[in-house]
Amino acid sequence: MKRDVIYTNGLVLAADNSGSVGEKPGDTVKADYETVGYFSARVALMECLAAGGEPFAAVLQNFAGEAAWKSLIKGIERAADQAGCRIEITGSTETNFTMSESAVSITVIGRHIRRAEPFDREAVCYAVIGKPLVGPEVLAEPDYVAPLSLFRQVLEAEGVKSVWPVGSKGIIHEMRNVTNNEELQIEHIQCSLDASKSAGPATCFLLAVTLEEAQRLEALCRPLYTPVGVQL
């Protein structure tokens, strides 16, 4: 199972970027920069946490202009607070040249404190928390975006064996990761959500939970809990 992080020197490094989303005239998706900072940080924080890291620092690369900096930082701080993380933030802003579209990149650094343990795939079931959303859908359907506070609760819940934020490659990609089966195809998945759709800024996440704890976890996550069946 390969995660989109780097493990090095007792640290976990995760990153995310955002392009053509912001307040510039050329942006495809119009959003205030606090929202841009929030969702960019959200992805990197979730990836770091899911990989066993405890975030303590973030590096912001801002190509949206100097005026965007404070709002981006505010969004990052809001995401970190919701995820239960205390982080320091540094970074840089491109001020020599002006771009016609917004661009932001963030790297989150965490201490590697949780190690993944093997689990019996016959003794777990799978579920998606949240709904895959991308672009304008993220702002239009906020009630279907899995809250960061809930993500932290699930990550630490009894019986949860593995958690994978869903990105642009969709639920099917993360199912291949969690089942360690690269041959898994859409037709092998039973899910009421579109398993191939991009989840944009990780608006949902996949988990493996023991059969004994599945019902309790569903109650915790309702109404965002969607069971996922798989033919291995």
Residue pairs with C-beta under 8 A, 6 or more apart in sequence:
1 116
1 162
1 177
1 178
1 180
2 177
3 47
3 50
3 51
3 164
3 177
4 14
4 47
4 167
5 12
5 13
5 14
5 47
5 48
5 51
5 53
6 12
6 13
7 51
7 112
10 111
10 112
11 53
11 109
11 110
11 111
11 112
12 48
12 51
12 52
12 53
12 109
12 110
12 111
12 112
13 48
13 107
13 108
13 109
13 110
14 43
14 44
14 45
14 47
14 48
14 51
14 53
14 107
14 108
14 110
15 44
15 47
15 105
15 106
15 107
15 108
16 40
16 41
16 43
16 44
16 47
16 105
16 106
16 201
17 40
17 103
17 104
17 105
17 106
18 36
18 39
18 40
18 102
18 103
18 104
18 105
18 201
19 101
19 102
19 103
19 104
20 26
20 27
20 28
20 29
20 101
20 102
20 103
21 27
21 28
21 29
21 31
21 36
21 102
22 29
22 30
22 31
22 33
22 36
22 64
22 68
22 101
22 102
22 104
23 30
23 31
23 32
23 33
23 64
23 68
23 102
24 64
24 65
24 99
24 100
24 101
24 102
25 100
26 100
26 101
27 101
27 102
28 101
28 135
29 135
29 136
29 139
31 139
32 71
33 64
33 68
33 71
33 72
33 75
33 102
34 71
34 72
34 74
34 75
34 78
35 75
35 139
36 64
36 68
36 71
36 72
36 75
36 102
36 104
37 60
37 71
37 72
37 73
37 74
37 75
37 76
37 79
37 104
37 106
38 75
38 76
38 78
38 79
39 75
39 79
39 138
39 200
39 201
40 72
40 75
40 76
40 104
40 105
40 106
40 201
41 58
41 75
41 76
41 79
41 80
41 106
41 108
42 79
42 83
42 148
42 201
42 202
43 165
43 167
43 201
43 202
44 58
44 106
44 107
44 108
45 55
45 79
45 80
45 83
45 85
45 108
45 148
46 83
46 148
46 151
46 165
46 202
46 205
47 108
47 165
47 202
48 55
48 108
48 109
48 110
49 55
49 83
49 85
49 110
49 151
49 152
49 155
50 155
50 163
50 164
50 165
50 205
52 112
52 113
52 114
52 115
52 116
53 108
53 109
53 110
53 111
53 112
53 113
53 114
54 85
54 110
54 111
54 113
54 114
55 80
55 83
55 85
55 87
55 108
55 109
55 110
56 85
56 86
56 87
56 88
56 109
56 110
56 111
57 87
57 88
57 89
57 90
57 108
57 109
58 76
58 80
58 87
58 88
58 89
58 90
58 91
58 106
58 107
58 108
58 109
59 89
59 90
59 91
59 106
59 107
59 109
60 72
60 73
60 76
60 89
60 90
60 91
60 92
60 104
60 105
60 106
61 91
61 92
61 104
61 105
61 106
61 107
62 68
62 69
62 72
62 91
62 92
62 93
62 94
62 104
63 93
63 94
63 99
63 102
63 103
63 104
63 105
64 72
64 99
64 102
64 103
64 104
65 93
65 94
65 95
65 98
65 99
66 93
66 95
68 93
68 102
69 93
72 104
73 89
76 87
76 89
76 106
77 89
79 148
80 86
80 87
82 147
82 148
82 149
83 148
83 149
83 151
83 152
84 149
84 152
87 108
91 106
116 162
117 161
119 161
119 162
119 208
121 179
121 208
121 232
123 210
123 211
124 161
124 208
124 209
124 210
124 211
125 208
125 209
125 211
125 214
125 227
125 228
126 175
126 178
126 206
126 207
126 208
126 209
126 227
126 228
126 229
126 230
127 206
127 207
127 209
127 214
127 217
127 218
127 221
127 225
127 226
127 227
127 228
128 166
128 171
128 191
128 193
128 204
128 205
128 206
128 207
128 225
128 226
128 228
129 146
129 150
129 151
129 154
129 204
129 205
129 207
129 221
129 224
129 225
129 226
130 144
130 145
130 146
130 166
130 199
130 203
130 204
130 205
130 224
131 141
131 144
131 145
131 193
131 203
131 204
131 224
131 226
132 166
132 170
132 171
132 193
132 194
132 197
132 198
132 199
132 200
132 203
132 204
133 141
133 144
133 145
133 199
133 200
133 203
133 204
134 168
134 197
134 198
134 199
134 200
134 203
135 200
137 200
138 145
138 200
138 201
138 203
144 203
144 224
145 203
145 204
146 202
146 203
146 204
146 205
146 224
150 220
150 221
150 224
151 163
151 205
153 220
154 160
154 163
154 205
154 207
154 217
154 220
154 221
155 163
157 209
157 213
157 217
157 220
158 213
159 209
159 210
159 212
159 213
159 214
159 216
159 217
160 207
160 208
160 209
160 213
160 217
161 208
161 209
161 210
162 178
162 207
162 208
163 205
163 206
163 207
163 208
164 174
164 177
164 178
164 205
164 206
164 207
165 174
165 199
165 202
165 205
165 206
166 173
166 174
166 199
166 202
166 203
166 204
166 205
166 206
167 173
167 174
167 198
167 199
167 202
168 198
168 199
168 200
169 198
170 194
170 195
170 196
170 197
170 198
170 199
171 189
171 191
171 193
171 194
171 195
171 196
171 197
171 199
171 204
171 206
171 228
172 184
172 185
172 186
172 189
172 195
172 196
174 205
174 206
175 184
175 189
175 195
175 206
175 228
175 230
176 182
176 184
178 206
178 208
179 230
179 232
181 232
184 230
184 232
186 195
186 196
188 230
188 231
188 232
189 195
189 228
189 229
189 230
190 228
190 229
190 230
191 226
191 227
191 228
191 229
192 226
193 204
193 226
195 228
204 224
206 228
207 217
209 217
217 225
218 225
218 227
